[in-house]
């Protein structure tokens, strides 16, 4: 999967249809505005998940990691990844990604989860999402922004979800971005790209439910 390029930082785009450039499933790529966009009983439920913060069922400010899943941890955002994904080291991932994990089949990457921090200047979750949209491949089928909430240090925090699809090298790629502002009011984006059929809607929901802002 290709790594994103970079541009000179500017203010966040003001139009929901900001300029786009082609990119692969490696996460947000070069945009012409903004920084480069750099995925039973209570007891049984507690046994099935591992809370990102101590406790189970009592801490509503932390997302949860499904049993057997791993986590991508950054200075501002933590997100879970399915066990089939392999985290990339700092030397392996793009310098614009604060964390990344890939899904490989037959020696080829068919999925990727990335976290980018402070990738565009934004004053709201909507503006952060507009900046993230600029990194979606040109010609993609782009869905509307949807308001969601993610876990934060002071409770649930507003974010935006964007779903999209594009074709790369003959494969249809299904993608999703969750973007917003972290607790320091800096932009963040969690992006998931996977060849269609490799990652179910249930897994995407679990990824979103695990996102926790520090």
Phi and psi in degrees as a GROMACS rama.xvg file:
@    title "Ramachandran Plot"
@    xaxis  label "Phi"
@    yaxis  label "Psi"
@TYPE xy
-75.0889  152.54  UNK-2
-96.2576  151.141  UNK-3
-71.0055  154.076  UNK-4
-94.967  -173.521  UNK-5
-135.9  157.006  UNK-6
-136.946  173.345  UNK-7
-72.2598  132.936  UNK-8
-61.7027  138.873  UNK-9
-141.253  -173.278  UNK-10
-70.7325  159.41  UNK-11
-64.8706  150.496  UNK-12
-60.8438  149.28  UNK-13
-104.657  -6.12431  UNK-14
-108.687  137.469  UNK-15
-67.2165  -7.70694  UNK-16
-116.504  54.4947  UNK-17
-63.0315  161.545  UNK-18
-61.7424  146.939  UNK-19
-128.237  158.194  UNK-20
-135.159  152.222  UNK-21
-64.462  143.954  UNK-22
-155.215  168.327  UNK-23
-99.1664  -170.644  UNK-24
-75.3919  20.7084  UNK-25
-88.1588  0.617257  UNK-26
116.317  -178.856  UNK-27
-58.7913  141.695  UNK-28
-120.414  -159.122  UNK-29
-59.7858  131.535  UNK-30
-121.781  157.953  UNK-31
-90.2529  -1.85849  UNK-32
-144.098  149.871  UNK-33
81.3531  168.729  UNK-34
-65.4441  162.444  UNK-35
-63.2023  124.156  UNK-36
-56.6661  100.199  UNK-37
-106.414  164.859  UNK-41
-62.6239  -39.4563  UNK-42
-60.8073  -40.7384  UNK-43
-66.6983  -38.3623  UNK-44
-64.9943  -39.3592  UNK-45
-64.2369  -35.315  UNK-46
-71.7678  -23.7307  UNK-47
-84.8356  -16.6515  UNK-48
-132.529  160.354  UNK-49
-118.027  118.347  UNK-50
-70.7794  143.48  UNK-51
-70.8256  -24.8662  UNK-52
-114.553  162.204  UNK-53
-62.3283  148.322  UNK-54
101.02  168.957  UNK-55
-144.624  122.785  UNK-56
83.3913  -8.84584  UNK-57
-111.033  -19.7722  UNK-58
-101.85  103.803  UNK-59
-88.6741  1.31939  UNK-60
-94.9068  1.34852  UNK-61
-125.126  141.609  UNK-62
-74.8076  179.465  UNK-63
-125.881  151.276  UNK-64
-108.199  119.494  UNK-65
-58.2151  149.99  UNK-66
-56.2634  130.938  UNK-67
89.4786  -10.3883  UNK-68
-83.1259  159.248  UNK-69
-102.537  -179.14  UNK-70
-133.744  146.574  UNK-71
-105.805  119.801  UNK-72
-114.121  130.228  UNK-73
-125.89  -179.296  UNK-74
-68.0371  -19.8573  UNK-75
-125.217  -24.0595  UNK-76
-139.161  140.551  UNK-77
-122.618  138.802  UNK-78
-144.503  146.78  UNK-79
-88.2435  155.053  UNK-80
-133.877  146.596  UNK-81
-58.7425  154.071  UNK-82
-61.4938  -23.4009  UNK-83
-74.7307  -14.2589  UNK-84
-84.3713  142.41  UNK-85
-111.702  121.165  UNK-86
-63.3926  144.86  UNK-87
-94.0781  143.871  UNK-88
-76.1712  171.076  UNK-89
-60.3015  -33.2257  UNK-90
-75.9987  -22.0481  UNK-91
-88.5525  -35.4091  UNK-92
-85.7574  163.433  UNK-93
-59.8879  146.243  UNK-94
-65.3306  -15.9178  UNK-95
-88.8499  -7.9396  UNK-96
-99.3915  127.47  UNK-97
-75.6397  -23.0269  UNK-98
-162.018  153.003  UNK-99
-159.902  151.555  UNK-100
-143.554  144.92  UNK-101
-122.917  153.255  UNK-102
-112.496  123.182  UNK-103
-117.479  144.109  UNK-104
-137.482  127.777  UNK-105
53.0377  39.2686  UNK-106
79.2753  4.10892  UNK-107
-119.211  141.251  UNK-108
-74.6309  125.227  UNK-109
-119.026  2.81949  UNK-110
-162.207  153.527  UNK-111
-154.423  142.132  UNK-112
-119.565  128.219  UNK-113
-129.859  154.138  UNK-114
-125.132  126.407  UNK-115
-121.518  141.751  UNK-116
-120.661  143.178  UNK-117
49.4007  46.9144  UNK-118
-88.6587  -12.0889  UNK-119
-156.189  155.162  UNK-120
-79.9799  119.545  UNK-121
-145.477  147.517  UNK-122
-109.765  0.360702  UNK-123
-155.822  165.445  UNK-124
-61.903  -36.7747  UNK-125
-62.0812  -44.519  UNK-126
-65.9494  -38.3881  UNK-127
-61.943  -40.1843  UNK-128
-67.353  -38.0248  UNK-129
-61.3937  -42.8045  UNK-130
-62.6583  -39.3767  UNK-131
-67.7008  -35.9512  UNK-132
-59.794  -29.7882  UNK-133
-64.4548  -18.5706  UNK-134
-93.5993  1.34667  UNK-135
-79.8116  139.757  UNK-136
-54.8354  138.232  UNK-137
-59.0517  134.567  UNK-138
89.594  2.10314  UNK-139
-69.0392  154.996  UNK-140
-85.5746  112.079  UNK-141
-109.555  126.389  UNK-142
-85.3579  169.895  UNK-143
-75.9316  154.195  UNK-144
-63.6127  140.455  UNK-145
-123.251  133.68  UNK-146
-72.3702  130.59  UNK-147
-137.294  -179.236  UNK-148
-130.912  144.304  UNK-149
-124.832  164.548  UNK-150
-73.968  140.01  UNK-151
-141.105  173.512  UNK-152
-65.7342  -19.8785  UNK-153
-117.96  24.4392  UNK-154
112.395  -163.029  UNK-155
-69.8821  139.378  UNK-156
-125.003  138.573  UNK-157
-66.2493  140.911  UNK-158
-146.491  178.123  UNK-159
-126.685  140.994  UNK-160
-112.209  135.085  UNK-161
-126.464  126.553  UNK-162
-108.855  143.974  UNK-163
-155.995  164.316  UNK-164
-141.256  147.319  UNK-165
-153.346  167.557  UNK-166
-109.297  131.175  UNK-167
-134.946  122.809  UNK-168
51.506  40.5036  UNK-169
83.6654  -4.83143  UNK-170
-105.172  137.216  UNK-171
-83.909  123.003  UNK-172
-105.101  130.954  UNK-173
-105.866  128.103  UNK-174
-129.405  162.304  UNK-175
-150.824  139.851  UNK-176
-127.294  134.64  UNK-177
-112.117  120.656  UNK-178
-129.593  153.317  UNK-179
179.154  -160.402  UNK-180
-113.503  135.599  UNK-181
-80.1365  -173.431  UNK-182
-67.4293  -17.4848  UNK-183
-94.3307  9.20772  UNK-184
65.4296  29.6921  UNK-185
-104.416  149.176  UNK-186
-70.9595  148.693  UNK-187
-142.6  156.442  UNK-188
-145.439  126.614  UNK-189
-104.681  118.017  UNK-190
-119.807  138.05  UNK-191
-124.069  124.322  UNK-192
-125.082  134.82  UNK-193
-153.944  143.551  UNK-194
-55.7279  137.546  UNK-195
-54.8002  131.872  UNK-196
95.309  -10.5304  UNK-197
-86.0956  -20.4799  UNK-198
-139.653  118.528  UNK-199
-79.2125  164.873  UNK-200
-60.0841  -33.254  UNK-201
-63.5937  -39.7543  UNK-202
-68.0875  -38.013  UNK-203
-62.0086  -40.029  UNK-204
-63.3149  -40.9406  UNK-205
-65.2175  -38.1186  UNK-206
-62.1558  -46.8717  UNK-207
-61.4023  -44.7051  UNK-208
-63.7094  -21.8875  UNK-209
-87.4779  -16.6785  UNK-210
-60.4184  127.473  UNK-211
-134.733  126.603  UNK-212
-88.7603  140.146  UNK-213
